[in-house]
Amino acid sequence: MKDSVARPNRFSLLYALVVGIAAVLFRTFVPVKYHNIERAKLDAPYILIANHLSMIDPVIIGYGCRKYQIRFLGKADLTKNPILRFLFGRIHMISVRRYNTDMKALRASLQVLKDGNVLGIFPEGTRYKEGVMEDMEGGIGMIALQSGVPILPAYIQQKPGLFRTTHCYFGEVFTVSDLKAKGINKDTGQEVLQRIREIYRKFVRDTAQTQE
């Protein structure tokens, strides 16, 4: 039996259903406007990163990058409930323990990319009301360095709301190959985080006047 995770263009039934619902919601009750969406059409494998403001953030950025099914990293607490564990399993979520090095999640993430899929990560690890990418988990640095794949940044400007447009911006794709050449270690991992931090600071500056 073939492993569906190794087939980048195949959506699971539940994921396809979510995409279909998003297509309706994001054009009606919870409008989302995408900027520079052409940048989301790159070929897999790549890492999709985004800031985290609400529970539907994975749907917002996943719908913007719907050429592929995104394999998201999600905190292990989400899978404590058996029903949620079943549902998240159907969309191939990778469970990760926060605040420590989760080698199982790291290996699973690298395998997703090796298989030619897209890995979705919220580097902040949880939802933040203030600040953007100022406090991040270190895992994104190691995954980026070890995989060597391109990284696509997305910036969700505000929490979604009924009949209020949410703006989602896609930034320029970047790599950390120059940092990888210096060695994969704690210091270069921190340099990856600083690069991401600077990208999101620019997002905030450049989009400050567009919020509705």
N, C-alpha and C positions, 0 to 999 in steps of 0.2 A: 504493500500500500504506500503510495507516494505521500510525502509530507507536504501539506498545503503551504506551510511557511516558506518553502523553497520556491513558490510560484508567485512572483511579485504582482502579476496582473489579475490574480484571482481574488475577488472579494468574498469574504464569508457572508452567509445569508444575513446575519444580524448587522454586520457592518454596512451591507448594501441597503438594508432597511433604514438605518440611521442616516445614511447619505440622502436617501429619498425624502425622509422627513425634513432634513435640513434644507433641501432644495425648496421646499414649500415655506418653512418658517422664516428663512433668511430673506425671502422676497415679500413677506407679508407682516406677520406679527412681531418678529424679532429681526428687523432688517440689518443686514451686514453689508458694508461696502468694502470691497477688496481693492487695494492699490498695488500696482506693479505685479499683478498676478501672473504675468508672463514669466516671471522669475521662478514660479512654482511648477514650471513645466519641464524642469531638467530631468534627466534620466537617473534612475536608481542605479546603485545604492547611494544614499546620502542621509545625513542627519538633519532633521527638522527640529529647530529649537524655538521656544516662545516664552514670553512672560506669562504669568498665571494670575488671573483675576477672578475667574468664576468656574463653576463645575462644567460648563459647556465649552470651555476653551478648546478641549481636544476636538470637539465637533466643528468649531469655527475654523481652526487651522486645517483639520482633516478634510473638510469640504473644499477649502481653497486648494488643497493638493490632492484632489480626488483622482488623479491619474493612477495612483497606487493606494492600496490599503496601508495605512500607517500603523506600525507596531509601536504602541506607546509604552513608555515606562510609567508605572503607577505605584504608589506607596502600598506596602503590604497590608496596611490596615483596611484597605478597600476590599480585600478578599476574605476577611474574617467571616462575613455573612455568606452562607452557602449559596444563596440565590445570586448575590453579586459576584461571587467567585465563579459561578457557572456562566454568567453573562460576560464577564470580562475575559474568561477563557475563550469564549466564542469569537472575541475580536482580537485574540492573540496578545493581550496585554502582558507585559513582563512585570512581575511583582518584584519590588525592590524594598529592602529594609533601609530606612533612613538613619542618618547619624553614624553609620559605620560602613566599612568596605564590604559590600555584598558581592562576593566573587561569583556566585551563581548567576546573579543578575548581569554582572559584567560579561561573563562568558556568553550568556543568552543574547545580549545586545550585540556583541561582536559577531555571533553566528547569524543573526538577522541580517546584518550588513554583508557578511560573506555570502549569504544566499541571494543577494541582489535585491533586498527589500529596503524600505525606508523606516528609519527609527525615529520616533517622536519623543522628545525630551523637554520637560519643563525644568530647567536648571535650578530654579529657586526651590523646587521640591515641594512647595505648598503655595497656597494663595496668599498674595500680598496686597494690602490696601495702599501702602506708601512705598515709594522707591521702586526702581526697576532694575533687576539683576544686580543689586548691590550686595546681596547675600545669596550665594549659590552653593549647592552641593558639589563636592570635588569630583564626583564620578564622571561628569561630562568631559572633564579634561582628559582623563585616562581613556575614555572611549574614543574621543576625537583623535588622540595621539596614536593609539594602537590600531585603529581602523584605517586612518589616513584618507577617509572619504570626504567629499565636499560637505559643507554645512550651510543650510539655508535658514537664515533668521527671520522670524515673524514677530510682529509687534501688534498686540491688541491694545488699542488706545484707552478703552474704557469698558466697564462691565456692561454686558448686554441688558437691554430692558425693553419692555413692550412699546412698540411703535417709536423707538428711539434708535437712530442709526448707530451701529457700532462700526468703527473703522479698524480694518486689519491691514497692516502694511507688510509687504515682503521686502526684505533687504537684499543686497547683493550677496551672491554665494561666495564663500571664502573657504580657504583650507588652512591647516596648521602644519603644513609640510616643512616649513622653515623651522618651526619649533621642534618637530619630530627629529629633524636632523641633528639637533643639539642633544638628543637623548630623551627617553621617556622616564621621567622622574617627577618628584613632588614639585620641584621648581618650575619645570616646563608646564606641568599641569596647572600651576597657579598663573602662568603666563597666558594659557588658554582662557582661563576665567577672566583675566584682565582684558583680553582682546574682546571677549563677549560683552563685558561691562561697557567698554568704550563704544561698541556698536549700538548698544541700547541707549546710552546717553545721547548719542547722535539722533537716534529715533525720536527721543523725547524732545530734543531741541527743534528738529525739523518739522515735527507734527504739532507743535504746541498751539498753532493758530487754526487748526482744522477741526477741532472737536465741536460737535454740534450740541 
